[in-house]
Amino acid sequence: MVKKYSINWADDIPVSFEVDGVKYNSLDEIYKPADRRKLEAMLDPSEFDDSANEFEKDFDKQFDVMKAESKTFENLILGIFLGVAVIMLLVAGISSYGNIRKLSREDSADGVVVDVIKRREYINEQDRVYDDYYFPVIQFTASDGKSRQVELSEGSSSQIYERGTKVTVLYDSEHPLNARIKSTGSSMLMWVLPGITSILGIVFGGAVLVVRNFLFAEST
C-alpha cells in the first residue's frame, strides 16, 4: 500500500505534516527517516527534481538493459531458425541430387509379379493392433541378359499386384537388384523427403526474413 504524504501551509509556511493521515507539527516528530526525507523533498522542489531525474535515469538504464537482453534472446531464436532452414534446405538439396542421379542411371525392362509377400506389422502388440502390408516379388531380365528376382522394399496396405501381373521395372544399371515398379506412386515417393524438407526450409527462412525486415525494423 502506497503511503500518502501531505504538507499543510499557512502564508507559504509549512505548519504541519501528515503521513497516512497522522498529523505531525514538525519534521522532528516523525520517527521514520524515510518519511522525513520524503517530506523534506516535498519542501525542496529542487531536491525533488533531482530525485525524479535520478529515478528517470535509473529507469532508462534498466530499460536499455532489458531491451538488450530481449534483442539477444531474439537473435538467438532467429539463429536457431536460420540454422534449421539451412539444414532443411541442405537435406532437400542432397536428397534431390541423389534422386536425379538415381533416375539418370535407371534402365527399364519388362517384368512380372511372381509372388506377393504379406507381412504383419504390429502397431500395439499388447492389444494386438496391427496392419498387413503386401510386398510384390518381381522377376525381370536386365540389360546384361541375366534374369533376376527381387522383393521390393516398397509395400502397400492393400494388395495392389497379383501373381502374374505384368509390370515395367525400373532398375539401377550398375546394381540391378536395386529395382522398383514404374508407377506414379513410386515416383512421388522419391520426392517426399526433398519436398517436405524444402517446404520447412522455406518456411523457417521466410520467418527469419520477416522478423528481421519488419519486426526489427519497427523496433529500431
Residue, then its C-alpha position, 0 to 999 in steps of 0.5 A: m500500500v502506497k503511503k500518502y504524504s501531505i504538507n499543510w501551509a499557512d502564508d507559504i509556511p509549512v505548519s504541519f505534516e501528515v503521513d497516512g493521515v497522522k498529523y505531525n507539527s514538525l519534521d522532528e516528530i516523525y520517527k521514520p527517516a524515510d518519511r522525513r526525507k520524503l517530506e523534506a523533498m516535498l519542501d525542496p522542489s529542487e531536491f525533488d527534481d533531482s530525485a525524479n531525474e535520478f529515478e528517470k535515469d535509473f529507469d532508462k538504464q534498466f530499460d536499455v538493459m532489458k531491451a538488450e537482453s530481449k534483442t539477444f534472446e531474439n537473435l538467438i531464436l532467429g539463429i536457431f531458425l536460420g540454422v534449421a532452414v539451412i539444414m532443411l534446405l541442405v537435406a532437400g538439396i542432397s536428397s534431390y541430387g541423389n534422386i536425379r542421379k538415381l533416375s539418370r542411371e535407371d534402365s527399364a525392362d519388362g517384368v512380372v509379379v511372381d509372388v506377393i509377400k504379406r507381412r504383419e506389422y504390429i502397431n500395439e502388440q499388447d492389444r494386438v493392433y496391427d496392419d498387413y502390408y503386401f510386398p510384390v516379388i518381381q522377376f525381370t531380365a536386365s540389360d546384361g541378359k541375366s534374369r533376376q528376382v527381387e522383393l521390393s522394399e516398397g509395400s502397400s496396405s492393400q494388395i495392389y499386384e497379383r501373381g502374374t501381373k505384368v509390370t515395367v521395372l525400373y532398375d539401377s544399371e550398375h546394381p540391378l537388384n536395386a529395382r522398383i515398379k514404374s508407377t506414379g506412386s513410386s515416383m512421388l515417393m522419391w520426392v517426399l523427403p526433398g519436398i517436405t524438407s524444402i517446404l520447412g526450409i522455406v518456411f523457417g527462412g521466410a520467418v527469419l526474413v520477416v522478423r528481421n525486415f519488419l519486426f526489427a525494423e519497427s523496433t529500431 
